[in-house]
Amino acid sequence: MINNNDNNLAELNSYLVGGAVRDKLLGHDVYDHDYVVVGASVEKMLSLGFSQVGKDFPVFLHPHSKEEYALARTERKQGQGYTGFICDATPEVTLEEDLLRRDLTINAMAIPVFDITRDIEDNKIIDPYNGQADLKNRILRHVSSAFIEDPLRVLRVARFAARYHNYGFTIADETLQLMTKISNSGELSTLSGERVWQEMQRSLAEQYPEVFFQVLRDCNALEKLWPELNALWGVPNPAQWHPEICSGIHTIMVIKQAVKLSTKTSVRFAAVCHDLGKSLTLEEHWPSHRGHEKSGLALVEKICQQLKVPKDHKTLALKVCEFHLHCHKAFELKASTIVKLFNSLDVWRKPEEFDDFLITCLADFRGRLGNETKAYPQIDYLKKAFQLALTVTAKEFIEQGIKGAEIKTAINQKRIEKVASIKVA
């Protein structure tokens, strides 16, 4: 019989740990609460009404709150990658041993469960690895030399650097050295594409996603995980259009602008991908990049397949990659070319994606030195052209007796006439 006695539950030696403690101390929003139980067994947890979940190590759902409680555990590296660990979750494992296996000192603090609803006092925080000091000094520092055993930590630290950039956090030199050592070891290749994408997408959702990519560059990880993106650094653009010159710096600037314009990770991912084709331009053709839009498509396809990127992110990235120059040159395009662009973008079925396309092109335009606040009238022009083209329906042609494939041709021609009627200032 399940025992849900609250007095027995209160007797558990349990602690709030990890990110929740960190964010409480920072005054940052707390989204997830992770708890560790010390001195208990699987049988003990089940007898108290907890439900076991998780296959790799014992994690349980609280019988009332349904929050996750994990038994304190240690880890020992046995194989390659972030899954190559043997866990020990016996009642003898101490809280300090559990905290020692964590990645960063600011994630290796704990608060007794009975204190988490009160004002936090320093003496109530269990902090064996000086996480509070690093939190105060805004330093991301590894807990122990075991940090190097898990390649996923390279991505996690880069993500933390992006998340807490506005607080002034920097990565400790010795931690960055370990991240570089992991990158150069080949261990990053053991990470699944899905896991890499999970960290990347979470970083893209942050206020400073460009920091994530810069940190990966700083520790040689971007070269291993996404060599085509890394190759953009040092590739020059024409100074007339790109005073910042470097394609990599331009990409970072475009990401920053995308953050200002949209919270969608699909838009921000498309911003990262838009100029990938420039990495393929032969050096003798620099700084010109004729045809980089088309040549970049295979590189977008490659990274999306490798990381199992969601279809909506991939579709937008491909469209921005191929057609961003069409948007920039909208006033120079013939009406027939604009309607052809609309057809290629599938604006008739996906008007919201068309908006995201335009936003990403605006980010590309403003992601250049001196363009940050410039007007971009191409958006209003293309939106007006789209709205006029939308007024054309099949009904009028059916009433004229036009049938079959001829209707599609007639609609297309009428749309061209509508777009051509717009007076460009």
C-alpha positions as CSV (number, residue, x, y, z in Angstrom):
1,M,0.0,0.0,0.0
2,I,1.4,3.5,-1.0
3,N,2.2,5.6,2.0
4,N,1.5,9.3,1.3
5,N,2.0,10.4,4.9
6,D,3.2,14.0,4.8
7,N,5.2,13.6,8.0
8,N,7.2,10.8,6.4
9,L,7.8,12.9,3.3
10,A,9.1,15.7,5.5
11,E,11.6,13.3,7.0
12,L,13.4,13.0,3.6
13,N,16.8,14.6,3.6
14,S,16.1,16.6,0.4
15,Y,17.6,19.8,-1.2
16,L,16.8,22.2,-3.9
17,V,19.9,22.2,-6.2
18,G,21.4,23.5,-9.4
19,G,19.9,26.2,-11.5
20,A,17.0,27.0,-9.2
21,V,19.4,28.0,-6.5
22,R,21.6,29.9,-8.9
23,D,18.6,31.9,-10.3
24,K,17.1,32.6,-6.9
25,L,20.4,34.2,-5.8
26,L,20.7,36.1,-9.1
27,G,17.1,37.4,-9.0
28,H,16.5,35.7,-12.3
29,D,13.2,34.0,-13.1
30,V,13.2,30.4,-11.9
31,Y,11.5,27.9,-14.3
32,D,12.6,24.5,-13.1
33,H,13.1,23.1,-9.6
34,D,15.4,20.2,-9.2
35,Y,15.7,18.3,-6.0
36,V,18.2,15.8,-4.6
37,V,17.5,13.3,-1.9
38,V,20.4,12.1,0.3
39,G,20.4,8.9,2.2
40,A,17.4,7.2,0.6
41,S,17.0,4.2,-1.6
42,V,14.7,3.4,-4.5
43,E,12.6,1.2,-2.2
44,K,12.3,4.1,0.4
45,M,11.1,6.5,-2.3
46,L,8.5,4.1,-3.7
47,S,7.2,3.4,-0.2
48,L,6.5,7.1,0.3
49,G,4.4,7.3,-2.9
50,F,7.0,8.6,-5.3
51,S,6.7,7.3,-8.9
52,Q,10.0,6.4,-10.6
53,V,10.8,7.9,-13.9
54,G,14.1,8.0,-15.9
55,K,16.0,5.0,-17.1
56,D,19.7,6.0,-16.6
57,F,19.5,6.9,-12.9
58,P,16.8,7.0,-10.2
59,V,14.5,10.0,-10.6
60,F,11.1,10.2,-9.0
61,L,7.9,12.3,-9.2
62,H,6.7,13.7,-5.9
63,P,3.3,12.2,-5.0
64,H,1.7,15.7,-4.5
65,S,3.6,18.3,-6.4
66,K,4.8,16.0,-9.2
67,E,8.2,17.7,-9.2
68,E,11.3,15.6,-9.8
69,Y,13.4,14.3,-7.0
70,A,16.7,12.5,-7.8
71,L,18.7,10.3,-5.5
72,A,22.1,11.8,-4.8
73,R,24.6,10.1,-7.1
74,T,28.2,10.0,-8.3
75,E,29.3,9.4,-11.9
76,R,32.3,7.5,-13.3
77,K,33.4,7.9,-16.9
78,Q,33.5,4.6,-18.7
79,G,32.9,5.2,-22.4
80,Q,32.9,8.1,-24.9
81,G,30.5,11.0,-25.1
82,Y,28.1,12.5,-22.6
83,T,26.3,9.1,-22.1
84,G,29.4,7.1,-21.2
85,F,29.0,7.2,-17.5
86,I,28.2,4.7,-14.7
87,C,26.1,6.1,-11.9
88,D,26.1,5.2,-8.2
89,A,22.9,6.3,-6.4
90,T,23.3,4.4,-3.1
91,P,22.2,5.9,0.2
92,E,25.9,6.4,1.1
93,V,26.4,9.1,-1.5
94,T,26.7,12.5,0.2
95,L,25.3,15.8,-1.0
96,E,28.9,17.2,-1.5
97,E,29.7,14.2,-3.7
98,D,26.6,14.8,-5.8
99,L,27.4,18.5,-6.2
100,L,31.0,17.7,-7.2
101,R,29.8,16.0,-10.4
102,R,28.1,19.1,-11.6
103,D,29.4,21.3,-14.4
104,L,29.8,24.8,-12.9
105,T,30.3,26.1,-9.4
106,I,27.3,28.3,-9.7
107,N,25.3,25.2,-10.4
108,A,26.7,23.3,-7.5
109,M,24.9,24.9,-4.6
110,A,22.0,23.5,-2.5
111,I,19.3,24.8,-0.1
112,P,17.5,22.4,2.3
113,V,13.9,21.9,1.2
114,F,12.5,23.4,4.4
115,D,14.3,26.7,3.8
116,I,13.4,27.4,0.1
117,T,10.2,29.2,0.9
118,R,12.0,31.6,3.3
119,D,14.4,34.4,2.7
120,I,17.7,32.8,1.8
121,E,20.4,33.3,4.4
122,D,24.0,32.6,3.5
123,N,24.3,30.1,6.2
124,K,21.4,28.1,4.8
125,I,23.2,27.7,1.4
126,I,25.3,24.6,1.1
127,D,28.2,25.8,-1.1
128,P,31.2,23.5,-0.9
129,Y,32.8,24.7,-4.2
130,N,32.5,28.5,-3.8
131,G,29.6,29.0,-6.2
132,Q,28.4,32.1,-4.3
133,A,31.8,33.8,-4.8
134,D,31.8,33.0,-8.5
135,L,28.2,34.2,-8.7
136,K,29.2,37.5,-7.1
137,N,32.2,37.9,-9.4
138,R,30.2,36.8,-12.5
139,I,32.4,33.9,-13.4
140,L,31.5,30.6,-15.1
141,R,34.0,28.2,-13.6
142,H,34.1,24.4,-13.7
143,V,33.7,22.5,-10.4
144,S,36.3,19.8,-10.9
145,S,38.7,18.3,-13.5
146,A,35.9,15.8,-14.3
147,F,34.4,18.6,-16.3
148,I,36.4,17.4,-19.3
149,E,34.7,14.0,-19.3
150,D,31.4,15.3,-20.7
151,P,31.6,17.0,-24.1
152,L,28.1,18.4,-23.8
153,R,29.4,20.8,-21.2
154,V,31.1,22.8,-23.9
155,L,27.6,23.6,-25.3
156,R,26.1,24.1,-21.9
157,V,28.7,26.6,-20.8
158,A,28.3,28.5,-24.1
159,R,24.5,28.6,-23.5
160,F,25.0,29.9,-20.0
161,A,27.3,32.5,-21.3
162,A,24.5,33.7,-23.7
163,R,21.8,33.5,-21.0
164,Y,23.7,35.5,-18.4
165,H,25.6,37.8,-20.6
166,N,23.6,40.8,-19.4
167,Y,24.7,40.1,-15.9
168,G,28.3,40.5,-16.9
169,F,29.4,36.8,-16.7
170,T,32.6,35.7,-18.3
171,I,34.2,32.2,-18.6
172,A,37.2,31.5,-16.4
173,D,40.3,31.1,-18.4
174,E,41.0,27.6,-17.0
175,T,37.5,26.5,-17.9
176,L,37.8,27.8,-21.5
177,Q,41.1,25.9,-21.7
178,L,39.2,22.7,-20.7
179,M,36.5,23.4,-23.3
180,T,39.2,23.9,-25.9
181,K,40.8,20.6,-24.9
182,I,37.4,18.8,-25.3
183,S,36.9,20.4,-28.7
184,N,40.4,19.3,-29.9
185,S,39.9,15.8,-28.5
186,G,37.3,14.8,-31.0
187,E,34.7,14.1,-28.2
188,L,32.3,16.6,-29.7
189,S,31.6,14.1,-32.5
190,T,30.0,11.8,-30.0
191,L,27.2,14.2,-29.4
192,S,23.9,13.5,-31.3
193,G,22.7,16.1,-33.7
194,E,19.5,16.4,-31.7
195,R,21.4,17.2,-28.5
196,V,23.5,19.8,-30.2
197,W,20.3,21.4,-31.7
198,Q,18.6,21.4,-28.3
199,E,21.4,23.5,-26.8
200,M,21.5,25.7,-29.9
201,Q,17.8,26.3,-30.1
202,R,17.7,27.2,-26.3
203,S,20.6,29.6,-26.9
204,L,18.8,31.1,-29.9
205,A,15.9,31.9,-27.6
206,E,18.1,33.9,-25.3
207,Q,18.6,37.7,-25.4
208,Y,22.2,37.3,-26.5
209,P,22.4,34.2,-28.8
210,E,25.4,35.6,-30.6
211,V,27.5,35.0,-27.4
212,F,26.8,31.2,-27.8
213,F,28.4,31.1,-31.2
214,Q,31.3,33.4,-30.2
215,V,32.1,31.2,-27.2
216,L,32.0,28.1,-29.5
217,R,34.5,29.9,-31.8
218,D,36.7,30.8,-28.9
219,C,37.1,27.2,-27.8
220,N,37.4,25.7,-31.3
221,A,34.0,24.0,-31.0
222,L,32.3,25.8,-33.8
223,E,35.0,24.5,-36.2
224,K,34.1,21.0,-35.2
225,L,30.3,21.3,-35.0
226,W,29.6,23.7,-37.8
227,P,32.7,24.2,-40.0
228,E,30.9,26.1,-42.7
229,L,29.7,28.8,-40.3
230,N,33.1,29.0,-38.7
231,A,34.7,29.5,-42.1
232,L,32.9,32.8,-42.6
233,W,35.3,34.5,-40.3
234,G,38.1,36.1,-42.4
235,V,36.0,36.0,-45.6
236,P,35.7,39.6,-46.8
237,N,32.7,41.4,-48.3
238,P,32.7,44.5,-50.5
239,A,33.3,47.5,-48.2
240,Q,30.7,49.5,-50.2
241,W,27.9,47.3,-48.8
242,H,29.7,45.8,-45.7
243,P,31.9,48.3,-43.9
244,E,32.4,45.6,-41.3
245,I,34.1,43.6,-44.1
246,C,34.3,40.2,-42.3
247,S,31.4,37.8,-43.2
248,G,31.6,36.2,-39.7
249,I,31.3,39.6,-38.0
250,H,28.4,40.5,-40.3
251,T,26.6,37.2,-39.3
252,I,27.0,38.1,-35.6
253,M,25.6,41.6,-36.3
254,V,22.6,40.1,-38.2
255,I,21.8,37.8,-35.3
256,K,21.8,40.8,-33.0
257,Q,19.4,42.6,-35.2
258,A,17.2,39.5,-35.5
259,V,16.9,39.4,-31.7
260,K,15.6,43.0,-31.8
261,L,13.0,42.1,-34.4
262,S,11.7,38.7,-33.4
263,T,11.5,36.2,-30.6
264,K,11.2,33.3,-33.0
265,T,14.1,30.9,-33.0
266,S,13.3,30.2,-36.7
267,V,14.0,33.8,-37.6
268,R,17.2,33.8,-35.6
269,F,18.4,30.5,-37.1
270,A,17.7,31.8,-40.6
271,A,19.8,34.9,-39.7
272,V,22.7,32.6,-38.8
273,C,22.4,30.7,-42.1
274,H,21.7,33.4,-44.6
275,D,25.3,33.9,-45.9
276,L,26.7,30.4,-45.5
277,G,27.4,30.2,-49.2
278,K,30.1,32.8,-48.9
279,S,32.3,30.2,-47.2
280,L,32.5,28.5,-50.6
281,T,33.6,31.5,-52.6
282,L,37.1,31.0,-54.1
283,E,39.6,33.4,-52.7
284,E,40.5,34.8,-56.1
285,H,36.9,36.1,-56.4
286,W,36.9,37.9,-53.0
287,P,35.3,40.2,-52.0
288,S,32.6,39.4,-54.5
289,H,30.3,36.5,-53.8
290,R,28.3,36.0,-56.9
291,G,25.8,33.2,-56.6
292,H,26.4,32.7,-52.9
293,E,22.6,32.5,-52.3
294,K,22.3,29.4,-54.4
295,S,25.5,27.8,-53.3
296,G,24.5,28.2,-49.7
297,L,21.4,26.0,-50.0
298,A,23.3,22.8,-49.8
299,L,25.1,24.0,-46.7
300,V,21.7,24.8,-45.0
301,E,20.4,21.4,-46.0
302,K,23.5,19.8,-44.6
303,I,23.4,21.4,-41.1
304,C,19.6,20.9,-40.9
305,Q,20.0,17.2,-41.6
306,Q,22.9,16.9,-39.3
307,L,21.2,18.6,-36.3
308,K,17.6,17.3,-37.1
309,V,16.5,20.9,-37.3
310,P,12.6,21.3,-37.3
311,K,11.0,21.7,-40.7
312,D,9.7,25.2,-40.2
313,H,13.2,26.4,-39.2
314,K,14.8,24.7,-42.2
315,T,12.2,26.0,-44.7
316,L,12.6,29.6,-43.6
317,A,16.4,29.3,-43.5
318,L,16.4,28.0,-47.1
319,K,14.1,30.8,-48.4
320,V,16.2,33.5,-46.7
321,C,19.4,32.0,-48.0
322,E,18.2,31.9,-51.6
323,F,16.1,35.0,-51.8
324,H,17.5,37.7,-49.4
325,L,19.1,39.6,-52.2
326,H,15.8,39.7,-54.1
327,C,14.3,41.5,-51.1
328,H,17.2,44.0,-50.9
329,K,16.8,44.7,-54.6
330,A,13.0,44.8,-54.6
331,F,12.7,48.2,-56.3
332,E,14.9,47.0,-59.1
333,L,12.8,43.9,-59.9
334,K,10.3,43.6,-62.6
335,A,6.7,42.9,-61.5
336,S,6.9,39.4,-63.1
337,T,10.0,38.7,-61.0
338,I,8.3,39.8,-57.8
339,V,5.3,37.5,-58.5
340,K,7.7,34.7,-59.3
341,L,9.4,35.5,-55.9
342,F,6.0,35.3,-54.2
343,N,5.4,31.9,-55.8
344,S,8.8,30.6,-54.7
345,L,8.2,31.8,-51.2
346,D,4.7,30.2,-51.2
347,V,3.3,33.4,-49.8
348,W,-0.3,32.4,-50.8
349,R,-0.4,29.5,-48.3
350,K,2.2,30.8,-45.8
351,P,1.7,34.5,-45.3
352,E,3.1,34.4,-41.7
353,E,6.3,32.8,-43.0
354,F,6.5,35.6,-45.6
355,D,6.5,38.1,-42.7
356,D,9.3,36.1,-41.1
357,F,11.2,36.2,-44.4
358,L,10.9,40.0,-44.6
359,I,12.0,40.4,-40.9
360,T,15.1,38.3,-41.5
361,C,16.0,40.3,-44.6
362,L,15.6,43.5,-42.5
363,A,18.0,42.0,-39.9
364,D,20.5,41.2,-42.7
365,F,20.2,44.8,-44.0
366,R,20.7,46.4,-40.6
367,G,23.4,43.9,-39.5
368,R,26.0,46.2,-41.1
369,L,28.1,49.0,-39.8
370,G,26.1,52.2,-40.2
371,N,22.8,50.6,-41.2
372,E,21.6,49.7,-37.7
373,T,18.8,52.3,-37.7
374,K,18.3,52.9,-41.4
375,A,14.9,52.7,-43.1
376,Y,14.2,49.6,-45.2
377,P,11.2,50.6,-47.4
378,Q,11.5,47.3,-49.4
379,I,9.3,45.6,-46.7
380,D,6.4,48.0,-47.2
381,Y,6.7,47.8,-51.0
382,L,6.7,44.0,-51.0
383,K,3.8,43.8,-48.5
384,K,1.8,46.2,-50.7
385,A,2.5,44.1,-53.7
386,F,1.5,41.0,-51.9
387,Q,-1.8,42.5,-50.7
388,L,-2.6,43.7,-54.3
389,A,-1.8,40.3,-55.7
390,L,-4.1,38.7,-53.1
391,T,-7.1,40.5,-54.5
392,V,-6.8,38.3,-57.7
393,T,-9.0,35.2,-57.4
394,A,-10.0,32.4,-59.7
395,K,-13.7,33.4,-59.6
396,E,-13.5,36.1,-62.2
397,F,-11.7,33.9,-64.7
398,I,-14.1,31.0,-64.2
399,E,-16.9,33.4,-64.9
400,Q,-15.2,34.3,-68.1
401,G,-15.2,30.6,-69.1
402,I,-11.5,30.0,-68.6
403,K,-10.8,26.5,-67.5
404,G,-8.0,24.1,-66.4
405,A,-4.4,25.2,-66.4
406,E,-5.3,28.4,-68.1
407,I,-6.8,29.7,-64.9
408,K,-3.4,29.5,-63.2
409,T,-1.8,31.3,-66.0
410,A,-4.5,34.0,-66.0
411,I,-4.2,34.5,-62.3
412,N,-0.4,34.9,-62.5
413,Q,-0.7,37.4,-65.3
414,K,-3.3,39.5,-63.4
415,R,-1.1,39.5,-60.3
416,I,1.8,40.8,-62.4
417,E,-0.4,43.6,-63.7
418,K,-1.5,44.5,-60.1
419,V,2.1,44.7,-58.9
420,A,3.1,46.7,-62.0
421,S,0.5,49.3,-61.1
422,I,2.3,50.3,-57.9
423,K,4.1,53.6,-58.2
424,V,7.6,53.5,-56.8
425,A,8.8,56.8,-55.4
